[in-house]
Amino acid sequence: MNVVTNFKWIEAANYDEMSKIAATIFIDHLKKNSETVLGLATGGTPEGFYKELVAAYKAGEVSFAQAKSFNLDEYVGIDPANESSYHYYMDHHLFNHVDMKRDNINLPAGIQSNLEKAAAEYEAMIKAAGNIDIQLLGIGGNGHIGFNEPGTPFDVGTHIIELAQSTREANKVYFDSIEDVPTHAITMGIKTILSSKKIVLLIAGASKQEAFDRLRSRIVTEDFPASALHNHPDVTVIYTDVK
Ligand code: GLP
C-alpha cells in the first residue's frame, strides 16, 4: 500500500541507521534550542537512539544541561528502582550518562496514593513547561502509542489505562513472568501527544508490519491509536525492516 500522507516517511537501511537519523533530528533541535522540552519513549525500539544521544554527548556534540524531559508512560505499581520500570530504563539508557539536571527530568509516577490526581498533575506540568517541543514515539503491535491502547478516546490527557493482554504478552520479556507484568499503566494521552510541536515515530521489525501498514492506510480510528497522528501537522516516521 503506497498511500501518500502528510507524514514525512524516511526508510532507513537498517536499525542503526534509523537510530542515527532519529538522534540527529533531536541533536539538531537541542543545538538550535538548548532549552528544548523533550518527550521521551521507552521500549526496545529506541535503545539504539539513546546510544546515539549518549555518544554525541560524550563526543561533546550536544548538551542536555538546559533541556527538560517528560516521559510518555510508566507501569502502575512498579517501583522506580525496579529494573523493569521505565524510570530504571531511562536512567540506564540515557540519564546516567548525560548532563541532564535531575530536576528537569519528569516521568509519571506509577506508585501514588491517588493516581488520577498524579495524572492530572503530570498533564499540568507538561502544559506549564509550554508543551513538548519534540516527542519520540514507538508503536505497539496493536497500534498503541505511549500506553494508549485501542479504543482510547483521542481527546484525553494523561490518564490511567488497563493494558491490553497482547501488550502484556509483548512486554513480558522485561519481567520474570506474565503474572509480574502490571495490568495498568499511567500514560500521556493522545491529546497530550498531539499537543507536542514535533513528533518522531520509530518503527522497526517485522512484528510491526501490520501496524506499519495500518498507519500507511491513513484511516483514522480510535481502534488504532497511532492513526490519531494523521491529525498532527509535523510527524516524521523513520522505519526499517518492516517487511
Ligand atoms: C511499550 C511502550 C511504548 C512503546 C511500545 C513498543 O509498551 N509503552 O511506548 O513504544 O510498547 O515497544 P517496543 O519498542 O519494545 O516494541
Boltz pocket constraint, residues with backbone or C-beta under 6 A from the ligand:
constraints:
  - pocket:
      binder: B
      contacts: [[A, 41], [A, 42], [A, 43], [A, 44], [A, 45], [A, 46], [A, 72], [A, 73], [A, 137], [A, 138], [A, 139], [A, 140], [A, 141], [A, 144], [A, 145], [A, 146], [A, 147], [A, 167], [A, 171]]
      max_distance: 6.0
